[in-house]
Amino acid sequence: MAVVDEKLLQSIESYGWNELLSLRHALSNNIKEVTAKIVDIDTHRLQIVKNEIHKHRITLNTSIERTKQIRIEIQRFNSQLSAVSEKLSRSKNFLGILESRIISEREHDLSLTVATLQNVIHNRQFKNELEKNEILSKIKEVSMKIEGIKAINAMKDQIAVFVKESEEINKTLRALYEENQSLETKVANNRATIDSLFISKRNIAVERDGYLEKYNEYIRLIDKTNSRLDAIAEMRKKQHQEYGPGLPKDALFKVKEEAKKKLKTGLKLSLDELKLVYEENS
């Protein structure tokens, strides 16, 4: 950005024609540059920040909604796990009761025993009714053991199903807890990013206000410069009409300016200086 000498600005009323033109040129360049920066902020930089805020808000809201859904799913799977654990506990207790009542025998051996005894009954290889009844009683006893073993095996199979189901639920819960932890980190990061973006947005707004303040100051100065140029042009016209083109371009104007300053500060004026001042005021 072109630099305007502050000391010169403070004494702008003493500038000559060429100095004022140079100043106006510098101020015009400054106005263009400041305007370009304001337009860049309004149409580009600020919009980028707004878009980023919007994008991160969408991500944040999506993550928050997912964490809510995860909490519901965790509650549901915990309920399922509790129910399965209860079934598993009851099944293990029942298995313990069954196993305590049945002697450790193989189902195959017991089945052979039943088949042998049934063959004895079928072929009427017993001596009397008493022996027959004893054999039938034995068949019943062994058959009950077989049923007990089958019940134990069925219970073990059921327990295996419950254990697998419990493991699957626990696996799902671990995945949900891990996802929830990841989302919580993501939510925290997005919130921090949004806060940072809002700070950037405020800083850009402050920067824009600074450029706008400069713009208004440059406009004020260029208006003042134009007023001085108009005054010099008018004085040159009068100078040409009254004294001809003999004097330097800004000489009479500068003499009048010095006379006015003397008058304001109470210094003594010559007759020619008094004449110039009062001619301007008349």
Accessible surface in RSA format (square Angstrom, percent):
REM  Atomic radii and reference values for relative SASA: ProtOr
REM  Chains: A
REM  Algorithm: Lee & Richards
REM  Probe-radius: 1.40
REM  Slices: 20
REM RES _ NUM      All-atoms   Total-Side   Main-Chain    Non-polar    All polar
REM                ABS   REL    ABS   REL    ABS   REL    ABS   REL    ABS   REL
RES MET A   1    91.45  47.4  28.57  18.9  62.88 149.7  21.64  18.4  69.82  92.5
RES ALA A   2    38.95  35.8  22.39  34.6  16.56  37.7  33.66  47.4   5.29  14.0
RES VAL A   3   136.37  89.7 107.33  97.2  29.04  70.0 110.80  96.3  25.57  69.4
RES VAL A   4    15.91  10.5   4.61   4.2  11.31  27.2   7.29   6.3   8.62  23.4
RES ASP A   5    72.05  50.5  59.81  59.5  12.24  28.9  22.08  52.0  49.97  49.8
RES GLU A   6   113.02  64.9 109.66  83.0   3.37   8.0  54.36 105.1  58.67  47.9
RES LYS A   7   166.15  81.1 160.30  98.4   5.85  13.9 103.56  93.2  62.59  66.7
RES LEU A   8    86.49  48.2  86.39  61.8   0.10   0.2  86.49  60.7   0.00   0.0
RES LEU A   9    20.02  11.1  13.05   9.3   6.97  17.5  13.23   9.3   6.79  18.3
RES GLN A  10   151.72  84.8 111.51  81.5  40.22  95.8  46.24  98.4 105.48  80.0
RES SER A  11    49.20  41.6  41.97  56.0   7.22  16.6  38.85  82.7  10.35  14.5
RES ILE A  12     1.49   0.9   1.24   0.9   0.26   0.6   1.24   0.9   0.26   0.7
RES GLU A  13    84.13  48.3  82.84  62.7   1.29   3.1  16.23  31.4  67.90  55.4
RES SER A  14    57.98  49.0  36.42  48.6  21.55  49.6  32.86  70.0  25.11  35.2
RES TYR A  15     9.76   4.6   6.53   3.7   3.23   8.4   6.63   5.0   3.13   3.9
RES GLY A  16     7.04   8.7   0.00   N/A   7.04   8.7   7.04  19.3   0.00   0.0
RES TRP A  17    61.38  24.6  60.82  29.4   0.56   1.3  48.14  25.7  13.24  21.5
RES ASN A  18   116.70  80.5 109.21 105.5   7.49  18.0  31.94  76.9  84.76  81.9
RES GLU A  19    91.20  52.4  83.64  63.3   7.56  18.0  41.81  80.9  49.39  40.3
RES LEU A  20     0.23   0.1   0.23   0.2   0.00   0.0   0.23   0.2   0.00   0.0
RES LEU A  21    63.46  35.3  57.92  41.4   5.54  13.9  58.12  40.8   5.34  14.4
RES SER A  22    72.41  61.2  62.57  83.5   9.84  22.7  32.05  68.3  40.35  56.5
RES LEU A  23    14.11   7.9   9.35   6.7   4.76  12.0  13.73   9.6   0.38   1.0
RES ARG A  24    87.70  36.8  87.70  44.7   0.00   0.0  12.10  16.5  75.60  45.8
RES HIS A  25   122.44  66.9 117.00  81.3   5.43  13.9  80.10  82.5  42.34  49.3
RES ALA A  26    21.49  19.8  20.36  31.4   1.13   2.6  21.49  30.3   0.00   0.0
RES LEU A  27     0.00   0.0   0.00   0.0   0.00   0.0   0.00   0.0   0.00   0.0
RES SER A  28    35.92  30.3  33.40  44.6   2.52   5.8  21.59  46.0  14.33  20.1
RES ASN A  29    44.00  30.3  42.95  41.5   1.05   2.5   7.55  18.2  36.45  35.2
RES ASN A  30     0.26   0.2   0.26   0.2   0.00   0.0   0.00   0.0   0.26   0.2
RES ILE A  31    25.09  14.3  25.09  18.7   0.00   0.0  25.09  18.1   0.00   0.0
RES LYS A  32   143.20  69.9 134.01  82.2   9.18  21.9  86.37  77.7  56.82  60.5
RES GLU A  33    61.40  35.3  56.70  42.9   4.70  11.2  34.63  67.0  26.77  21.9
RES VAL A  34     0.00   0.0   0.00   0.0   0.00   0.0   0.00   0.0   0.00   0.0
RES THR A  35    53.95  38.4  53.64  54.4   0.31   0.7  51.79  69.6   2.16   3.3
RES ALA A  36    59.79  55.0  48.31  74.6  11.48  26.1  54.86  77.3   4.93  13.1
RES LYS A  37    83.54  40.8  80.58  49.4   2.96   7.1  34.71  31.2  48.83  52.0
RES ILE A  38    18.67  10.6  18.67  13.9   0.00   0.0  18.67  13.4   0.00   0.0
RES VAL A  39    76.46  50.3  75.43  68.3   1.02   2.5  76.46  66.4   0.00   0.0
RES ASP A  40    57.02  39.9  53.31  53.1   3.71   8.8  19.90  46.8  37.12  37.0
RES ILE A  41     0.38   0.2   0.38   0.3   0.00   0.0   0.38   0.3   0.00   0.0
RES ASP A  42    60.81  42.6  41.19  41.0  19.62  46.4  22.21  52.3  38.60  38.5
RES THR A  43    95.72  68.1  69.10  70.1  26.62  63.4  64.13  86.1  31.58  47.7
RES HIS A  44    95.31  52.1  93.99  65.3   1.32   3.4  53.91  55.6  41.40  48.2
RES ARG A  45    78.49  33.0  75.79  38.6   2.71   6.4  28.18  38.5  50.31  30.5
RES LEU A  46    28.89  16.1  28.89  20.7   0.00   0.0  28.89  20.3   0.00   0.0
RES GLN A  47    81.83  45.8  81.38  59.5   0.46   1.1  28.49  60.6  53.35  40.5
RES ILE A  48    84.50  48.1  83.17  62.0   1.33   3.2  84.24  60.7   0.26   0.7
RES VAL A  49    14.58   9.6  14.33  13.0   0.25   0.6  14.58  12.7   0.00   0.0
RES LYS A  50    88.08  43.0  82.22  50.5   5.86  13.9  36.24  32.6  51.84  55.2
RES ASN A  51    80.26  55.4  75.27  72.7   4.99  12.0  24.20  58.3  56.06  54.2
RES GLU A  52    55.07  31.6  55.00  41.6   0.07   0.2  14.62  28.3  40.46  33.0
RES ILE A  53     8.84   5.0   8.84   6.6   0.00   0.0   8.84   6.4   0.00   0.0
RES HIS A  54   115.79  63.3 113.86  79.1   1.94   5.0  77.78  80.2  38.02  44.2
RES LYS A  55   107.18  52.3 105.29  64.6   1.90   4.5  68.95  62.1  38.23  40.7
RES HIS A  56    39.21  21.4  39.12  27.2   0.09   0.2  30.08  31.0   9.13  10.6
RES ARG A  57   115.17  48.4 115.07  58.7   0.10   0.2  27.27  37.3  87.91  53.3
RES ILE A  58    93.90  53.4  91.65  68.3   2.25   5.4  93.56  67.4   0.34   0.9
RES THR A  59    40.60  28.9  37.01  37.5   3.59   8.6  20.12  27.0  20.48  31.0
RES LEU A  60    20.12  11.2  20.12  14.4   0.00   0.0  20.12  14.1   0.00   0.0
RES ASN A  61    87.20  60.1  85.61  82.7   1.59   3.8  24.57  59.1  62.63  60.5
RES THR A  62    86.98  61.9  80.75  81.9   6.23  14.8  67.94  91.3  19.04  28.8
RES SER A  63     3.55   3.0   2.37   3.2   1.18   2.7   1.18   2.5   2.37   3.3
RES ILE A  64    41.45  23.6  41.45  30.9   0.00   0.0  41.45  29.8   0.00   0.0
RES GLU A  65   100.87  57.9  96.73  73.2   4.14   9.8  43.06  83.3  57.81  47.2
RES ARG A  66    57.57  24.2  54.98  28.0   2.59   6.2  29.19  39.9  28.38  17.2
RES THR A  67    10.16   7.2  10.16  10.3   0.00   0.0   4.74   6.4   5.41   8.2
RES LYS A  68    97.02  47.3  94.65  58.1   2.37   5.6  53.49  48.1  43.52  46.4
RES GLN A  69    91.20  51.0  89.08  65.1   2.12   5.1  25.35  54.0  65.84  49.9
RES ILE A  70     0.00   0.0   0.00   0.0   0.00   0.0   0.00   0.0   0.00   0.0
RES ARG A  71   133.23  55.9 126.09  64.3   7.14  17.0  61.93  84.6  71.29  43.2
RES ILE A  72   116.12  66.1 114.66  85.4   1.46   3.5 115.23  83.0   0.88   2.4
RES GLU A  73    32.67  18.8  32.65  24.7   0.02   0.0   9.36  18.1  23.31  19.0
RES ILE A  74    19.52  11.1  19.52  14.5   0.00   0.0  19.52  14.1   0.00   0.0
RES GLN A  75   126.44  70.7 122.19  89.3   4.26  10.1  37.17  79.1  89.27  67.7
RES ARG A  76   117.87  49.5 111.24  56.7   6.63  15.8  59.37  81.1  58.51  35.5
RES PHE A  77    36.94  18.5  36.94  22.9   0.00   0.0  36.94  22.4   0.00   0.0
RES ASN A  78    58.75  40.5  53.94  52.1   4.81  11.6  21.57  51.9  37.18  35.9
RES SER A  79    69.85  59.0  57.26  76.4  12.60  29.0  37.94  80.8  31.92  44.7
RES GLN A  80    70.57  39.5  65.74  48.0   4.83  11.5  31.29  66.6  39.28  29.8
RES LEU A  81    33.34  18.6  33.34  23.9   0.00   0.0  33.34  23.4   0.00   0.0
RES SER A  82    71.74  60.6  62.45  83.3   9.29  21.4  30.12  64.1  41.62  58.3
RES ALA A  83    49.54  45.6  40.22  62.1   9.33  21.2  48.52  68.3   1.02   2.7
RES VAL A  84     6.15   4.0   6.15   5.6   0.00   0.0   6.15   5.3   0.00   0.0
RES SER A  85    50.92  43.0  45.66  60.9   5.26  12.1  31.73  67.6  19.18  26.9
RES GLU A  86    92.60  53.2  89.76  67.9   2.84   6.8  30.86  59.7  61.75  50.4
RES LYS A  87    92.83  45.3  91.42  56.1   1.41   3.4  39.17  35.3  53.66  57.2
RES LEU A  88    25.80  14.4  25.80  18.5   0.00   0.0  25.80  18.1   0.00   0.0
RES SER A  89    55.39  46.8  49.31  65.8   6.08  14.0  26.23  55.9  29.16  40.9
RES ARG A  90   132.86  55.8 127.53  65.0   5.33  12.7  62.58  85.5  70.28  42.6
RES SER A  91    12.78  10.8   9.82  13.1   2.96   6.8   2.89   6.1   9.89  13.9
RES LYS A  92   109.63  53.5 100.73  61.8   8.91  21.2  54.74  49.3  54.90  58.5
RES ASN A  93    97.47  67.2  88.08  85.1   9.39  22.6  26.89  64.7  70.58  68.2
RES PHE A  94    93.50  46.8  91.97  57.0   1.54   4.0  93.06  56.4   0.44   1.3
RES LEU A  95    22.78  12.7  22.78  16.3   0.00   0.0  22.78  16.0   0.00   0.0
RES GLY A  96    38.12  47.0   0.00   N/A  38.12  47.0  31.19  85.6   6.93  15.5
RES ILE A  97    81.88  46.6  79.04  58.9   2.84   6.8  81.36  58.6   0.52   1.4
RES LEU A  98    24.83  13.8  24.83  17.8   0.00   0.0  24.83  17.4   0.00   0.0
RES GLU A  99    77.78  44.7  63.53  48.1  14.25  33.9  25.25  48.8  52.52  42.9
RES SER A 100    93.92  79.4  49.70  66.3  44.23 101.9  50.58 107.7  43.34  60.7
RES ARG A 101   186.82  78.4 151.49  77.2  35.33  84.1  52.70  72.0 134.12  81.3
RES ILE A 102    32.85  18.7  18.99  14.1  13.86  33.4  21.36  15.4  11.49  31.2
RES ILE A 103   117.73  67.0 109.21  81.4   8.52  20.5 115.56  83.2   2.17   5.9
RES SER A 104   117.70  99.5  82.58 110.2  35.12  80.9  53.55 114.0  64.16  89.9
RES GLU A 105    65.29  37.5  45.24  34.2  20.05  47.7  25.51  49.3  39.78  32.5
RES ARG A 106   158.65  66.6 151.62  77.3   7.03  16.7  70.51  96.4  88.15  53.4
RES GLU A 107    56.41  32.4  51.44  38.9   4.98  11.8  19.69  38.1  36.73  30.0
RES HIS A 108   114.83  62.8 107.46  74.7   7.38  18.9  73.80  76.1  41.03  47.7
RES ASP A 109    59.07  41.4  55.78  55.5   3.29   7.8  27.22  64.1  31.85  31.8
RES LEU A 110     9.21   5.1   9.21   6.6   0.00   0.0   9.21   6.5   0.00   0.0
RES SER A 111    46.80  39.5  41.41  55.3   5.39  12.4  30.56  65.1  16.24  22.7
RES LEU A 112    98.90  55.1  97.73  69.9   1.17   2.9  98.51  69.2   0.39   1.0
RES THR A 113    51.95  36.9  46.78  47.4   5.16  12.3  27.34  36.7  24.61  37.2
RES VAL A 114    15.85  10.4  15.85  14.3   0.00   0.0  15.85  13.8   0.00   0.0
RES ALA A 115    53.92  49.6  46.40  71.6   7.53  17.1  48.93  68.9   4.99  13.2
RES THR A 116    84.62  60.2  79.31  80.4   5.31  12.7  59.14  79.4  25.48  38.5
RES LEU A 117    31.12  17.3  31.12  22.3   0.00   0.0  31.12  21.9   0.00   0.0
RES GLN A 118    93.69  52.4  88.71  64.8   4.97  11.8  25.35  54.0  68.34  51.8
RES ASN A 119    76.22  52.6  71.86  69.4   4.36  10.5  16.55  39.8  59.67  57.7
RES VAL A 120    29.00  19.1  29.00  26.3   0.00   0.0  29.00  25.2   0.00   0.0
RES ILE A 121    35.71  20.3  30.66  22.8   5.05  12.2  30.66  22.1   5.05  13.7
RES HIS A 122   147.98  80.9 124.41  86.5  23.57  60.3  79.52  82.0  68.46  79.7
RES ASN A 123    71.30  49.2  46.79  45.2  24.51  59.0  15.96  38.4  55.34  53.5
RES ARG A 124   166.58  69.9 146.95  74.9  19.63  46.7  54.49  74.5 112.09  67.9
RES GLN A 125   110.53  61.8  80.91  59.1  29.62  70.5  35.10  74.7  75.43  57.2
RES PHE A 126    25.78  12.9  10.80   6.7  14.98  39.0  11.46   6.9  14.31  41.0
RES LYS A 127   184.36  89.9 145.60  89.3  38.76  92.3  95.23  85.7  89.13  94.9
RES ASN A 128    80.08  55.2  72.10  69.7   7.98  19.2  36.01  86.7  44.06  42.6
RES GLU A 129   103.24  59.3 100.51  76.0   2.72   6.5  62.88 121.6  40.36  32.9
RES LEU A 130   122.96  68.5 118.47  84.8   4.48  11.3 120.62  84.7   2.33   6.3
RES GLU A 131    52.66  30.2  51.73  39.1   0.92   2.2  21.27  41.2  31.38  25.6
RES LYS A 132    50.88  24.8  50.88  31.2   0.00   0.0  11.02   9.9  39.86  42.5
RES ASN A 133    82.36  56.8  77.60  75.0   4.77  11.5  23.02  55.4  59.34  57.4
RES GLU A 134   103.68  59.5  94.57  71.5   9.11  21.7  40.27  77.9  63.41  51.8
RES ILE A 135    20.11  11.4  18.40  13.7   1.72   4.1  20.11  14.5   0.00   0.0
RES LEU A 136    75.77  42.2  70.53  50.5   5.24  13.2  70.82  49.7   4.95  13.3
RES SER A 137    70.18  59.3  62.11  82.9   8.07  18.6  30.25  64.4  39.93  55.9
RES LYS A 138    89.52  43.7  87.40  53.6   2.12   5.0  48.77  43.9  40.74  43.4
RES ILE A 139    18.91  10.8  18.91  14.1   0.00   0.0  18.91  13.6   0.00   0.0
RES LYS A 140   142.09  69.3 137.26  84.2   4.83  11.5  84.34  75.9  57.75  61.5
RES GLU A 141    82.05  47.1  77.60  58.7   4.45  10.6  31.23  60.4  50.82  41.5
RES VAL A 142     4.19   2.8   4.19   3.8   0.00   0.0   4.19   3.6   0.00   0.0
RES SER A 143    37.94  32.1  36.80  49.1   1.14   2.6  28.40  60.5   9.54  13.4
RES MET A 144   127.38  66.0 117.21  77.6  10.17  24.2 102.03  86.7  25.36  33.6
RES LYS A 145    45.88  22.4  43.58  26.7   2.30   5.5  26.94  24.2  18.94  20.2
RES ILE A 146    17.87  10.2  17.87  13.3   0.00   0.0  17.87  12.9   0.00   0.0
RES GLU A 147   104.85  60.2 101.10  76.5   3.75   8.9  45.62  88.2  59.23  48.4
RES GLY A 148    12.92  15.9   0.00   N/A  12.92  15.9  12.38  34.0   0.55   1.2
RES ILE A 149    19.00  10.8  18.99  14.1   0.02   0.0  19.00  13.7   0.00   0.0
RES LYS A 150    99.41  48.5  93.77  57.5   5.63  13.4  50.37  45.3  49.04  52.2
RES ALA A 151    39.19  36.0  29.93  46.2   9.26  21.1  37.51  52.8   1.68   4.5
RES ILE A 152    15.09   8.6  15.09  11.2   0.00   0.0  15.09  10.9   0.00   0.0
RES ASN A 153    64.38  44.4  63.07  61.0   1.31   3.1  22.73  54.7  41.65  40.3
RES ALA A 154    59.84  55.0  50.14  77.4   9.70  22.1  54.98  77.4   4.86  12.9
RES MET A 155    37.47  19.4  36.19  24.0   1.28   3.0  36.27  30.8   1.21   1.6
RES LYS A 156    99.10  48.3  92.94  57.0   6.17  14.7  48.03  43.2  51.08  54.4
RES ASP A 157    95.40  66.8  92.33  91.9   3.08   7.3  27.48  64.7  67.92  67.7
RES GLN A 158    72.73  40.7  70.53  51.5   2.20   5.2  21.45  45.7  51.29  38.9
RES ILE A 159    18.60  10.6  18.60  13.9   0.00   0.0  18.60  13.4   0.00   0.0
RES ALA A 160    60.02  55.2  48.66  75.1  11.36  25.9  55.23  77.8   4.79  12.7
RES VAL A 161    85.01  55.9  80.43  72.8   4.58  11.0  83.97  73.0   1.04   2.8
RES PHE A 162    22.98  11.5  22.98  14.2   0.00   0.0  22.98  13.9   0.00   0.0
RES VAL A 163    53.32  35.1  52.65  47.7   0.68   1.6  53.20  46.2   0.12   0.3
RES LYS A 164   136.07  66.4 135.33  83.0   0.74   1.8  78.26  70.4  57.81  61.6
RES GLU A 165    75.83  43.5  70.70  53.5   5.13  12.2  28.70  55.5  47.13  38.5
RES SER A 166    17.03  14.4  17.03  22.7   0.00   0.0   3.55   7.6  13.48  18.9
RES GLU A 167   104.61  60.1  99.94  75.6   4.67  11.1  41.32  79.9  63.28  51.7
RES GLU A 168    90.51  52.0  89.69  67.9   0.82   1.9  34.41  66.6  56.10  45.8
RES ILE A 169     9.96   5.7   8.80   6.6   1.16   2.8   9.93   7.1   0.03   0.1
RES ASN A 170    52.01  35.9  51.33  49.6   0.68   1.6   7.50  18.1  44.50  43.0
RES LYS A 171   128.52  62.7 127.14  78.0   1.38   3.3  72.87  65.6  55.65  59.3
RES THR A 172    48.81  34.7  44.44  45.1   4.37  10.4  24.43  32.8  24.38  36.9
RES LEU A 173     8.83   4.9   8.83   6.3   0.00   0.0   8.83   6.2   0.00   0.0
RES ARG A 174   138.03  58.0 136.14  69.4   1.88   4.5  64.14  87.7  73.89  44.8
RES ALA A 175    56.28  51.7  49.16  75.9   7.12  16.2  52.39  73.8   3.89  10.3
RES LEU A 176    11.87   6.6  11.87   8.5   0.00   0.0  11.87   8.3   0.00   0.0
RES TYR A 177   112.92  52.7 108.00  61.4   4.92  12.8  86.15  64.7  26.76  33.0
RES GLU A 178   117.05  67.2 110.03  83.2   7.01  16.7  42.64  82.5  74.41  60.7
RES GLU A 179    64.67  37.1  57.95  43.8   6.72  16.0  32.51  62.9  32.15  26.3
RES ASN A 180    21.84  15.1  21.84  21.1   0.00   0.0   0.18   0.4  21.67  20.9
RES GLN A 181   123.60  69.1 121.99  89.2   1.61   3.8  32.38  68.9  91.22  69.2
RES SER A 182    71.30  60.3  61.18  81.6  10.13  23.3  31.90  67.9  39.41  55.2
RES LEU A 183    20.54  11.4  20.38  14.6   0.16   0.4  20.54  14.4   0.00   0.0
RES GLU A 184    97.06  55.7  89.47  67.7   7.59  18.1  33.35  64.5  63.71  52.0
RES THR A 185    77.36  55.0  71.70  72.7   5.67  13.5  52.89  71.0  24.48  37.0
RES LYS A 186    97.31  47.5  94.10  57.7   3.21   7.6  47.87  43.1  49.44  52.7
RES VAL A 187    14.13   9.3  14.13  12.8   0.00   0.0  14.13  12.3   0.00   0.0
RES ALA A 188    59.10  54.3  48.88  75.4  10.21  23.2  54.11  76.2   4.98  13.2
RES ASN A 189    87.13  60.1  84.00  81.2   3.13   7.5  24.15  58.1  62.97  60.9
RES ASN A 190    11.34   7.8   9.94   9.6   1.40   3.4   1.77   4.3   9.57   9.2
RES ARG A 191   126.79  53.2 125.27  63.9   1.52   3.6  41.48  56.7  85.31  51.7
RES ALA A 192    61.20  56.3  50.12  77.3  11.08  25.2  56.42  79.5   4.78  12.7
RES THR A 193    47.77  34.0  43.09  43.7   4.68  11.2  24.36  32.7  23.41  35.4
RES ILE A 194    14.50   8.2  14.50  10.8   0.00   0.0  14.50  10.4   0.00   0.0
RES ASP A 195    87.88  61.6  85.16  84.8   2.72   6.4  24.56  57.8  63.32  63.1
RES SER A 196    61.41  51.9  58.22  77.7   3.19   7.4  25.21  53.7  36.20  50.7
RES LEU A 197    27.40  15.3  27.33  19.6   0.07   0.2  27.40  19.2   0.00   0.0
RES PHE A 198    57.11  28.6  57.11  35.4   0.00   0.0  57.11  34.6   0.00   0.0
RES ILE A 199    88.60  50.4  88.60  66.0   0.00   0.0  88.60  63.8   0.00   0.0
RES SER A 200    42.18  35.6  39.61  52.9   2.56   5.9  14.74  31.4  27.44  38.4
RES LYS A 201    65.56  32.0  65.55  40.2   0.00   0.0  28.33  25.5  37.23  39.7
RES ARG A 202   139.40  58.5 136.69  69.7   2.71   6.4  69.06  94.4  70.34  42.6
RES ASN A 203    88.06  60.7  82.76  80.0   5.31  12.8  24.01  57.8  64.05  61.9
RES ILE A 204    15.17   8.6  14.98  11.2   0.19   0.4  15.14  10.9   0.03   0.1
RES ALA A 205    43.80  40.3  42.01  64.8   1.79   4.1  43.50  61.3   0.30   0.8
RES VAL A 206   103.38  68.0 100.63  91.1   2.75   6.6 100.88  87.7   2.49   6.8
RES GLU A 207    58.52  33.6  48.04  36.3  10.49  25.0  31.83  61.6  26.70  21.8
RES ARG A 208    68.46  28.7  68.46  34.9   0.00   0.0  14.13  19.3  54.33  32.9
RES ASP A 209    85.41  59.8  80.59  80.2   4.82  11.4  27.35  64.4  58.06  57.9
RES GLY A 210    30.48  37.6   0.00   N/A  30.48  37.6  29.14  80.0   1.34   3.0
RES TYR A 211    32.77  15.3  32.36  18.4   0.41   1.1  11.00   8.3  21.76  26.8
RES LEU A 212    68.15  38.0  68.15  48.8   0.00   0.0  68.15  47.9   0.00   0.0
RES GLU A 213   125.80  72.2 120.31  91.0   5.49  13.1  43.49  84.1  82.31  67.2
RES LYS A 214    95.32  46.5  93.04  57.1   2.29   5.4  54.75  49.3  40.58  43.2
RES TYR A 215    68.28  31.9  68.28  38.9   0.00   0.0  29.75  22.4  38.54  47.5
RES ASN A 216    83.23  57.4  76.78  74.2   6.45  15.5  26.48  63.7  56.75  54.9
RES GLU A 217    70.07  40.2  67.03  50.7   3.04   7.2  34.76  67.2  35.32  28.8
RES TYR A 218    29.48  13.8  29.48  16.8   0.00   0.0  11.43   8.6  18.05  22.2
RES ILE A 219    60.07  34.2  60.07  44.8   0.00   0.0  60.07  43.3   0.00   0.0
RES ARG A 220   123.49  51.9 118.04  60.2   5.45  13.0  70.20  95.9  53.29  32.3
RES LEU A 221     8.80   4.9   8.80   6.3   0.00   0.0   8.80   6.2   0.00   0.0
RES ILE A 222    22.64  12.9  22.64  16.9   0.00   0.0  22.64  16.3   0.00   0.0
RES ASP A 223    79.38  55.6  75.85  75.5   3.53   8.3  27.89  65.6  51.49  51.4
RES LYS A 224    74.38  36.3  68.26  41.9   6.11  14.6  37.77  34.0  36.61  39.0
RES THR A 225     0.00   0.0   0.00   0.0   0.00   0.0   0.00   0.0   0.00   0.0
RES ASN A 226    48.85  33.7  48.21  46.6   0.64   1.5  19.67  47.3  29.18  28.2
RES SER A 227    66.62  56.3  57.95  77.3   8.66  20.0  31.23  66.5  35.38  49.6
RES ARG A 228    34.07  14.3  33.98  17.3   0.09   0.2   9.96  13.6  24.11  14.6
RES LEU A 229     8.02   4.5   7.67   5.5   0.34   0.9   7.81   5.5   0.21   0.6
RES ASP A 230    97.80  68.5  91.45  91.0   6.36  15.0  28.86  67.9  68.95  68.8
RES ALA A 231    41.23  37.9  29.62  45.7  11.61  26.4  38.09  53.6   3.15   8.3
RES ILE A 232     0.17   0.1   0.17   0.1   0.00   0.0   0.17   0.1   0.00   0.0
RES ALA A 233    45.09  41.5  36.94  57.0   8.15  18.5  39.06  55.0   6.03  16.0
RES GLU A 234    86.11  49.4  83.51  63.2   2.60   6.2  37.15  71.9  48.96  40.0
RES MET A 235    11.56   6.0  11.08   7.3   0.48   1.1  11.21   9.5   0.34   0.5
RES ARG A 236    52.75  22.1  49.16  25.1   3.59   8.6  29.14  39.8  23.61  14.3
RES LYS A 237   120.79  58.9 113.15  69.4   7.64  18.2  65.10  58.6  55.68  59.3
RES LYS A 238    72.39  35.3  72.23  44.3   0.16   0.4  37.04  33.3  35.35  37.7
RES GLN A 239     9.36   5.2   9.36   6.8   0.00   0.0   0.57   1.2   8.78   6.7
RES HIS A 240   111.39  60.9 104.21  72.4   7.19  18.4  65.58  67.6  45.81  53.3
RES GLN A 241   125.12  70.0  88.04  64.3  37.08  88.3  37.83  80.5  87.29  66.2
RES GLU A 242   102.25  58.7  66.93  50.6  35.32  84.1  36.82  71.2  65.43  53.4
RES TYR A 243   100.29  46.8  69.18  39.4  31.12  81.0  66.51  50.0  33.78  41.6
RES GLY A 244    20.27  25.0   0.00   N/A  20.27  25.0  17.45  47.9   2.81   6.3
RES PRO A 245   112.57  82.0  86.64  79.0  25.93  94.3  93.25  77.0  19.33 120.1
RES GLY A 246    71.50  88.2   0.00   N/A  71.50  88.2  42.10 115.5  29.40  65.8
RES LEU A 247    73.29  40.8  64.36  46.0   8.92  22.4  64.72  45.5   8.57  23.1
RES PRO A 248    92.37  67.3  79.72  72.7  12.65  46.0  92.29  76.2   0.08   0.5
RES LYS A 249   146.45  71.4 138.35  84.9   8.10  19.3  87.21  78.5  59.24  63.1
RES ASP A 250    22.05  15.4  19.42  19.3   2.62   6.2   6.93  16.3  15.12  15.1
RES ALA A 251    29.20  26.8  20.05  30.9   9.15  20.8  27.66  38.9   1.54   4.1
RES LEU A 252    12.98   7.2  12.06   8.6   0.91   2.3  12.98   9.1   0.00   0.0
RES PHE A 253     9.13   4.6   9.13   5.7   0.00   0.0   9.13   5.5   0.00   0.0
RES LYS A 254   101.22  49.4 100.11  61.4   1.11   2.6  50.50  45.5  50.72  54.0
RES VAL A 255    65.44  43.1  62.40  56.5   3.04   7.3  65.25  56.7   0.19   0.5
RES LYS A 256     8.62   4.2   8.62   5.3   0.00   0.0   1.35   1.2   7.28   7.7
RES GLU A 257    20.53  11.8  20.09  15.2   0.44   1.0   8.48  16.4  12.06   9.8
RES GLU A 258    91.63  52.6  91.54  69.3   0.09   0.2  33.73  65.3  57.90  47.3
RES ALA A 259     0.00   0.0   0.00   0.0   0.00   0.0   0.00   0.0   0.00   0.0
RES LYS A 260    56.31  27.5  55.59  34.1   0.72   1.7  31.00  27.9  25.32  27.0
RES LYS A 261    86.74  42.3  85.20  52.3   1.54   3.7  60.43  54.4  26.31  28.0
RES LYS A 262    66.73  32.6  65.99  40.5   0.73   1.7  32.32  29.1  34.40  36.6
RES LEU A 263    78.81  43.9  65.97  47.2  12.84  32.3  66.20  46.5  12.61  33.9
RES LYS A 264   175.60  85.7 135.55  83.2  40.05  95.3  89.94  81.0  85.66  91.2
RES THR A 265   101.27  72.0  65.50  66.4  35.77  85.2  74.30  99.8  26.98  40.8
RES GLY A 266    66.94  82.6   0.00   N/A  66.94  82.6  34.58  94.9  32.36  72.5
RES LEU A 267   110.24  61.4 101.62  72.7   8.61  21.7 103.38  72.6   6.85  18.4
RES LYS A 268   194.06  94.7 166.04 101.9  28.02  66.7 116.98 105.3  77.07  82.1
RES LEU A 269    16.58   9.2   3.07   2.2  13.51  34.0   3.74   2.6  12.84  34.6
RES SER A 270    60.18  50.9  46.52  62.1  13.66  31.5  52.16 111.1   8.03  11.2
RES LEU A 271   152.19  84.8 143.98 103.0   8.20  20.6 144.09 101.2   8.10  21.8
RES ASP A 272   107.30  75.2 105.41 104.9   1.89   4.5  27.13  63.8  80.17  80.0
RES GLU A 273    27.94  16.0  27.94  21.1   0.00   0.0   7.25  14.0  20.69  16.9
RES LEU A 274    56.79  31.6  56.52  40.4   0.28   0.7  56.79  39.9   0.00   0.0
RES LYS A 275   119.97  58.5 110.49  67.8   9.48  22.6  65.71  59.1  54.27  57.8
RES LEU A 276    12.54   7.0  12.54   9.0   0.00   0.0  12.54   8.8   0.00   0.0
RES VAL A 277     1.95   1.3   1.47   1.3   0.48   1.2   1.70   1.5   0.25   0.7
RES TYR A 278   125.86  58.8 122.65  69.8   3.21   8.4  88.94  66.8  36.91  45.5
RES GLU A 279    66.11  38.0  51.59  39.0  14.53  34.6  36.39  70.4  29.72  24.3
RES GLU A 280    65.53  37.6  46.07  34.9  19.45  46.3  15.74  30.4  49.79  40.7
RES ASN A 281   105.62  72.8  69.17  66.8  36.45  87.8  28.75  69.2  76.87  74.3
RES SER A 282   123.66 104.5  55.35  73.9  68.32 157.4  78.97 168.2  44.70  62.6
END  Absolute sums over single chains surface
CHAIN  1 A    18967.3      16977.3       1990.0      10769.0       8198.3
END  Absolute sums over all chains
TOTAL         18967.3      16977.3       1990.0      10769.0       8198.3
